[in-house]
Amino acid sequence: MSAEQDVVVLGTGMHPWGKWGRNFAEYGVVAARAALQDARVAWSDIDYLAAGNTMRNGYPGYVAGSTFAQALGWQGIPVSSSFAACASGAVALEAARVRILSGKADVALVVGADTAPKGFFGPLPGERPEDPDWLRFHLLGATNPTYFALYARRRMELYGSTEKDFAAVKIKNSRHGVANPYARYRKEFSADEIAESPIVADPLRLVDICATSDGAASVVLASADYAARLSDRSRHVRIAAISTVTPKYPNTYLDMPDIATDSAVGSDVPELGFRDSIAHAAYEESGFGPEDLSCAEVYDLSTALELDWYENIGLCAPGEAESLLHSGATTLGGKIPVNASGGLASFGEAIPAQAIAQVCELATQMRGEAGDRQVENAQVGLSVNQGLFGHGSCVIVTR
């Protein structure tokens, strides 16, 4: 795809993450209005609204596109509502992006917001024996913290990871989060404080696992022509790729320990695991590779999972994530800062908002407007996540 065909992120907006228990639409409206103001676009100028659904907030959450259109003021535009677990925001972004590329809209608003329950996310109502995550909950009793712990234990067995490695991820991300005004937790943790945190699911401690949060994020997308007429190109950030691939038989589990994404870029490697494939598809579409990245926002549901993501997106070979982390490469000031936003460690999960919030952070970095968490000379950024039942997403943005 040429730069002329890319869709421009014209504005971004967020509602701070926290735990207030208010109507999710309130958060979404705050984020949407902030994005519109940042884009210098009026709500009446928007041609299309795409929203990520929240399935734990009743019928308004199932039809979030209409809910936000009503809350902002009915004006007759087309809307869409998407649910893809943690990838919901990226699917909404892709719906708006395709609408613009098809010529059916010049400027679109994308919104995701959530009001989260207390504790960890449990299974949604209903029986789904074909859903591996439903089976995990009901047959194994493996809640999300247990699931994350199994991945951590697997990493320890495969590569010799230690609890000190996981703690180093938390220390890094908490340090980054201090500088983010939208983060829920703005406190830098020490190794001693982490060691004193209670074990939730061995080997993971309470502070190793992300919280559930209320929050919202929004972006305004526009065609390149529309954006050029409206504002200074120096603030334009382009979406170069969006991937929302599903697993491919027979490799339907989440990753493969013997395959690194960087060895697969530009080649046909059917053995790619699911998480590797998410990034691989985005690299192929954009023409960029891991070596081109200035920064990345990855889905640190647990500290241990962040290390897996380093390998899944091709920053290093399998088993080398710990060395990359301890070298300082993934911290601010390093070669490839990861989760400069503070990540889920600092935010917690607000499911339909999360993928959009990642793009908000990347756009802010590409514009050079991130303040104390700014990545020097940021040119290309990648966001990636995974959700339940084969959902995941990867977005690549560039100046």
C-alpha positions in Angstrom: 0.0 0.0 0.0 1.4 3.4 -1.0 1.5 6.4 1.4 -1.2 8.0 -0.7 -3.5 5.1 0.1 -2.8 5.1 3.8 -5.4 6.3 6.3 -4.3 9.1 8.6 -4.8 9.2 12.3 -6.0 12.8 12.5 -6.8 13.0 16.2 -6.6 10.9 19.4 -8.5 11.1 22.7 -8.7 9.1 25.9 -10.5 9.0 29.2 -8.2 8.1 32.1 -8.3 4.5 33.3 -9.6 3.8 36.8 -12.4 2.1 38.6 -15.6 4.2 39.0 -18.4 1.9 37.9 -20.1 4.6 35.8 -21.9 4.0 32.5 -19.3 3.0 29.8 -20.8 5.5 27.4 -19.8 8.4 29.6 -16.2 7.4 29.3 -16.5 7.0 25.5 -18.0 10.4 25.0 -15.2 12.0 26.9 -12.6 10.2 24.7 -14.5 10.9 21.5 -14.8 14.6 22.1 -11.1 14.8 23.0 -10.2 13.0 19.7 -12.5 15.4 17.7 -10.9 18.4 19.3 -7.4 17.0 18.7 -8.3 16.4 15.0 -10.0 19.9 14.7 -13.1 18.2 13.3 -16.7 18.7 14.5 -18.9 15.8 15.3 -21.2 17.0 12.5 -18.3 16.5 10.0 -18.0 12.8 10.8 -19.1 10.4 8.0 -18.9 7.1 9.9 -18.7 5.8 13.5 -17.1 2.5 14.4 -17.2 1.2 17.9 -15.8 -1.7 19.9 -18.5 -3.6 21.9 -18.5 -4.3 25.6 -20.4 -7.5 26.3 -20.6 -7.0 30.1 -22.6 -3.8 30.0 -26.0 -5.0 28.7 -27.7 -4.3 25.4 -26.1 -0.8 24.9 -22.7 -2.5 25.0 -23.8 -4.9 22.3 -24.7 -2.1 20.0 -21.9 0.3 21.0 -21.8 2.2 17.7 -25.4 3.3 18.1 -24.9 3.9 21.8 -22.1 6.4 21.1 -23.9 8.0 18.1 -26.9 8.6 20.4 -24.8 10.0 23.2 -22.9 12.4 20.9 -26.2 13.4 19.1 -28.0 11.5 16.4 -27.0 12.8 13.0 -27.9 10.0 10.6 -24.5 8.6 9.8 -23.7 4.9 9.3 -22.4 3.1 12.4 -20.9 -0.3 13.1 -20.4 -2.3 16.3 -17.7 -4.9 16.6 -16.8 -7.5 19.2 -13.5 -9.5 19.0 -12.5 -9.7 22.7 -9.3 -7.7 23.2 -9.0 -7.1 19.5 -12.4 -5.3 19.4 -10.9 -1.9 19.1 -8.7 -3.0 16.2 -11.6 -4.5 14.3 -13.4 -1.2 14.7 -10.4 0.6 13.4 -10.3 -1.7 10.4 -14.0 -1.1 9.7 -13.4 2.6 9.6 -10.2 2.3 7.6 -11.8 0.1 4.9 -14.8 2.5 4.7 -12.4 5.4 4.0 -10.2 3.4 1.6 -13.4 2.4 -0.3 -14.3 6.0 -0.8 -17.5 5.7 1.2 -16.2 8.1 3.9 -13.7 10.9 4.2 -13.4 11.0 8.0 -14.5 8.5 10.7 -14.6 8.3 14.4 -13.6 5.1 16.3 -14.5 4.6 19.9 -14.0 1.9 22.6 -15.0 2.1 26.2 -15.6 -0.3 29.1 -16.9 -0.5 32.7 -15.2 -3.5 34.1 -16.4 -5.9 36.9 -14.5 -6.3 40.2 -11.8 -9.0 40.1 -10.7 -10.9 37.0 -12.8 -11.3 33.8 -14.9 -14.5 33.9 -16.6 -16.3 31.1 -19.6 -14.7 29.5 -23.0 -16.4 30.0 -24.0 -19.4 27.8 -22.5 -22.7 26.9 -19.9 -22.7 24.2 -18.2 -26.2 24.1 -16.5 -25.3 20.8 -14.8 -22.3 22.5 -11.4 -23.4 24.0 -11.5 -20.5 26.5 -15.0 -21.6 27.7 -13.6 -25.1 28.1 -10.6 -23.8 30.0 -12.8 -22.0 32.5 -15.4 -24.8 33.0 -13.4 -28.0 32.6 -10.1 -27.0 34.1 -11.2 -24.2 36.3 -8.3 -22.2 34.8 -9.2 -18.5 35.4 -7.2 -15.9 33.6 -4.6 -15.6 36.3 -4.1 -19.3 36.3 -3.9 -19.3 32.5 -1.2 -16.6 32.6 0.7 -18.5 35.3 0.7 -21.6 33.1 2.4 -19.6 30.3 4.9 -18.2 32.9 5.7 -21.7 34.1 6.1 -22.9 30.5 8.6 -20.1 29.9 10.5 -21.0 33.0 10.7 -24.6 31.8 11.7 -23.8 28.3 14.1 -20.9 28.8 15.1 -20.8 32.4 13.1 -17.6 33.1 13.0 -16.5 36.8 10.7 -14.5 38.9 13.4 -11.8 38.9 13.0 -11.6 35.1 9.2 -11.1 35.5 9.8 -8.4 38.2 12.1 -6.5 35.8 9.3 -6.2 33.3 7.0 -4.8 36.1 9.7 -2.3 37.2 10.2 -1.1 33.6 6.5 -0.7 32.8 5.7 0.9 36.1 8.5 3.5 35.6 7.0 4.3 32.1 3.5 4.6 33.5 4.5 7.3 36.0 4.8 9.7 33.0 1.3 8.8 31.5 -1.5 11.0 32.7 -4.1 8.4 31.5 -2.6 5.5 33.5 -4.5 4.1 36.4 -1.4 3.2 38.4 1.3 5.9 38.4 3.8 4.4 40.8 7.2 3.0 40.2 7.7 -0.4 41.9 10.9 -1.7 43.4 12.1 -5.3 43.3 11.5 -5.5 47.1 7.9 -4.3 46.8 7.2 -6.8 44.0 8.7 -9.6 46.1 6.4 -8.7 48.9 3.3 -8.9 46.7 1.2 -12.0 47.4 1.3 -15.0 45.0 -2.0 -15.2 43.1 -1.1 -18.1 40.7 2.3 -19.5 41.1 4.8 -18.1 40.0 2.8 -14.8 39.3 2.3 -12.3 42.1 -0.6 -9.8 42.3 1.5 -7.0 40.7 2.5 -9.4 37.8 -1.1 -9.6 36.6 -3.0 -6.7 35.0 -6.1 -5.4 36.7 -9.6 -4.9 35.2 -10.3 -1.2 34.6 -12.8 1.3 33.4 -11.5 3.5 30.5 -12.0 4.7 27.0 -10.0 5.6 23.9 -10.9 7.1 20.5 -9.3 8.1 17.2 -10.4 10.2 14.3 -9.3 8.6 10.9 -9.3 10.4 7.6 -8.3 9.9 4.0 -4.9 11.4 3.1 -6.6 14.0 0.9 -9.0 15.1 3.6 -6.2 15.3 6.2 -4.0 17.3 3.8 -6.7 19.9 3.3 -7.5 20.2 7.0 -4.3 20.3 9.0 -0.5 20.5 9.1 1.1 17.3 7.7 3.7 17.4 10.5 1.2 15.9 12.9 -0.1 13.3 10.5 0.4 9.6 11.5 -0.5 6.9 8.9 -1.9 3.5 9.6 0.3 1.2 7.5 -1.3 -2.1 8.4 -3.9 -3.8 10.5 -3.9 -7.6 11.1 -6.7 -9.5 12.7 -5.8 -13.0 11.6 -7.2 -16.1 13.3 -5.2 -19.3 14.1 -4.5 -21.7 11.3 -4.8 -25.5 11.6 -2.9 -27.4 12.8 -1.1 -24.7 14.8 -4.1 -23.4 16.6 -2.4 -22.8 20.0 -1.0 -19.4 20.8 2.7 -19.8 19.9 5.4 -22.0 18.7 8.6 -22.1 20.8 10.9 -22.9 17.9 9.9 -20.2 15.4 10.7 -16.5 15.5 8.8 -13.9 13.5 11.9 -12.2 12.2 13.0 -15.4 10.5 9.6 -15.6 8.8 9.2 -12.1 7.4 9.1 -12.2 3.6 8.9 -16.0 3.5 6.3 -18.7 3.6 6.5 -20.4 7.0 3.3 -22.4 7.7 4.6 -23.4 11.2 4.0 -19.9 12.6 2.0 -20.0 15.8 -1.0 -17.7 16.3 0.7 -14.8 18.0 3.6 -14.9 15.6 1.1 -14.9 12.7 -0.7 -11.8 13.9 2.5 -9.7 13.6 3.7 -11.5 10.5 0.6 -10.5 8.5 0.9 -6.9 9.5 4.6 -6.8 8.6 3.7 -8.3 5.2 1.0 -5.7 4.5 3.1 -2.7 5.6 6.4 -3.7 4.1 8.1 -3.1 7.5 9.9 -5.6 9.6 10.9 -5.8 13.3 14.2 -4.1 12.4 12.2 -1.0 11.4 10.4 -0.5 14.6 11.0 2.5 16.8 8.7 1.3 19.6 6.0 -1.3 20.4 3.0 -1.6 22.6 2.4 -5.2 23.5 -0.3 -6.9 25.5 1.3 -7.5 28.9 -1.6 -9.4 30.5 1.2 -10.6 32.8 4.8 -9.7 33.1 5.8 -13.1 31.7 3.7 -12.7 28.6 5.5 -9.5 27.7 8.6 -11.6 27.3 6.8 -13.9 24.9 5.7 -11.0 22.9 9.3 -9.8 22.3 9.8 -13.1 20.5 6.4 -13.2 18.8 6.9 -9.9 17.1 10.5 -10.7 16.1 12.5 -8.4 18.4 14.7 -11.4 19.3 14.9 -15.2 18.8 13.0 -17.6 21.2 14.7 -17.7 24.6 16.4 -14.4 24.2 13.7 -12.1 25.6 15.3 -12.0 29.0 18.6 -10.9 27.6 17.0 -8.2 25.5 15.1 -6.9 28.6 18.1 -6.8 30.8 20.2 -5.1 28.1 18.0 -2.0 28.5 16.9 -2.2 24.8 13.1 -2.3 25.7 13.1 0.6 28.2 12.8 4.3 27.3 16.2 5.4 26.0 16.9 1.9 24.6 16.9 0.6 21.0 13.3 -0.5 20.9 11.2 0.7 23.9 8.3 -1.6 24.6 5.2 -0.3 26.5 6.4 3.3 26.8 2.7 4.0 27.8 3.2 1.8 30.9 1.3 -1.1 29.3 -1.5 -3.0 31.0 0.7 -3.1 34.1 -0.1 0.6 34.5 -3.6 0.7 32.9 -5.4 -2.6 33.5 -7.8 -4.0 30.9 -10.7 -2.0 29.5 -11.4 -4.6 26.7 -12.9 -2.7 23.7 -10.7 0.4 24.4 -7.4 -1.4 24.7 -6.3 -1.8 21.0 -7.4 1.8 20.3 -5.5 3.1 23.3 -2.4 1.3 22.0 -2.8 3.2 18.7 -3.3 6.5 20.6 0.0 5.9 22.3 1.8 5.1 19.0 0.3 8.2 17.3 1.4 10.4 20.3 4.9 8.9 20.0 5.1 9.4 16.2 4.1 13.0 16.7 6.8 13.6 19.3 4.2 14.7 21.8 4.7 12.0 24.6 6.6 14.3 27.0 8.7 12.5 29.6 7.9 9.1 28.0 8.9 10.2 24.5 10.8 7.7 22.3 13.5 9.6 20.5 12.9 10.0 16.7 10.0 7.7 16.6 9.2 6.7 13.0 7.4 3.3 13.0 5.4 1.8 15.8 3.6 -1.5 16.3 0.8 -2.5 18.6 -0.3 -6.1 19.2 -2.7 -8.0 21.4 -4.6 -11.3 21.8 -8.1 -12.0 23.0 -10.3 -15.0 23.6 -11.4 -17.6 21.1 -8.8 -16.9 18.4 -9.0 -13.1 18.3 -5.9 -10.9 18.1 -4.7 -7.8 16.4 -1.6 -6.0 15.2 -1.5 -2.4 14.0 1.5 -0.7 12.4 1.6 3.1 12.3 4.3 5.4 10.8 5.0 9.0 10.3 
